[in-house]
Amino acid sequence: MAGGEQRAAPYRLIVAATDGSPAAREAVKVAVGLAGACGAKLQVIYVVNVHVAFQLGAYQQLAMDTLKEEGQRLVDEAVRRAKEAGVEAVEGVVLSGDPRKDLVDWCRQQGADLIVLGSHGYSFFSALMLGSVAEYIVHNAPCDVLLVREQGDREGSKEG
């Protein structure tokens, strides 16, 4: 913004993406804190990677069901923690598709102001995808993006 102007409300809708990885859990914590500080609405999203299920052939449906259940558990846990932290407006959603594209598209549709996600997710899921989820979102998101490292990564990078 020109002339040192500031936004009246920095963020109205914050989206926290999770995949259950340590970096994603840390990202949810950061998103909860930001939502509380800004008085923003928080939406927690998990996108079931359909490419993972398709790799399992005859076990596709079992894999999809398992991933959806895990996603719902992670989202429910994040919503509960946000409410315990005093975030009043919080919702969760589980989608199925391509985590990179579907997260960006969903945030665009919702009018998100900020996406908070882990700097890297589980390597198994990343290995089955073309490119990094975080990298794709940084380059294609319709809003600000905050990448959060897992706690151990942040502590390990400090000199001292």
N, C-alpha and C positions, 0 to 999 in steps of 0.2 A: 504494500500500500504506500502511496506517495506521501511525502511530507511527514513521516513518522506517525501517521494515523494508525490506530489499533482497532482490531475488531471489537465490537461491543461484547459479544459472547464468542470466545475463541472457538468453541466446538459445541454444537447442539446435538449432533448424533455421532457417537463413537462406535465403531464396529471392532470387536475383538475376535480375531480368527484363532481357532484352536485345532490342534491335531493330537493333543495329549502329550506332546514332547516336552521336555524340560523348558526349552526356550518359549514354547507356546504357553505353558503354565505361567511363566514369568511375565509374558506379554499380557495375559489376562489380568494379572495383579496390577500391572501398570495402567491398563485401560480402566479398571475399577477405580483406581486412585484419581485418574484424570477426570472420569465421569463425575465422581464425587466433588472434585475441586471446581469443575466448570458448571455443575448442575446440569450436565448433559444426559441425554438418553443413551443407554448402552444396549447394544445388540451383540450377542455372542453367536458366532456362526461356526459350524463344522460342515465341511463339504466332503461327503463320502466319495472317494476316488473310484469311479466306476472302472477305470483302467486296471486297478488292482484286482477287482473281481473277475474281469474278463481274462486275466492271465491264468486263472485257476480252473478253466474249462468246466468240467462237470460240477464243480463246487461253487459256481458263480453265485447262485441264489443264497447258499449258506454264507458265503463270504459277504455278500451285500447285506444280509440280515445282521450278521455279526458286526460289521462296520457301522451300520445304522444304529444298532443298540449301543455300541461304544460311543459313537458321536452324541447320542442323546444323553448318555450318562455324563459325558464331559460337559456338555452344554448345561444340563441341569445343575451340576456341581458349581459351575461358574456363576450361574444365575443366583444360586443360593448364597454363594460367597459375596456377590455384589450386594444383595439385599442385606446381608448381615453387616456389610460395611456402610450401609446407609444410602446406597444408590436406590432411589425410589422407582425410577423408570428404567426397567431392565427386562429384556426379552431374549429368548434363545430360538435358534432355528437350525435344523439339520437339512441340508440339501444333498443331492446326488448329482455327480457330473465330473467335470474337470475342475479341480480346486482353484487353479489359476484363473481361468476364464470366468467361471461361475461366480467366484468371489468378487471380481471386478464388476461384472455385470450386475450382480445383486446390489453392491454398494452404490452403483450409479442409479439404479431404480429406486433405492431407498433415500437417496440424497445425503449419503454419509459425508461428514466433514473430515473424518479421520479414520484411518484403518490402522489398528495396532496388531502386529503379528511377530512371531518369533523369527529371529534371523535365520534359523534353519530348523527343519522339522526332522522327523524320523528318517534315517537314511534309507530304509527299505522302501518307503513310499517315494522318496525322492529319486531313487534309482530307477523306478518304473516309469517315471515321468520324463518328458523331454524338457529339460531346463528346470531352474529353480523357481518354486512358487514365489518366494520373496522377491527375487529379481524381476519376474514378470509383473508382479503387482506394483513394484516401485516404478516401472516404466509405463504402466498402463492404467493406473488408478485414476479415478476422476477427482481425487481429493488428496489431502496430505496423508503421508504414510510414515509410521513410526516403527522401526525395526528394533526389537528388544532381544538382547543376548540373554542366555540363561545365566543365572547368578554366578556359577563357577567360571564361566568365560569372562565375565566382567572383572571378577576378583583376580583371575590369572593374568589379565592384561595390564594390571596396575604395577608400576615399578615400586620397589620399596624393600 
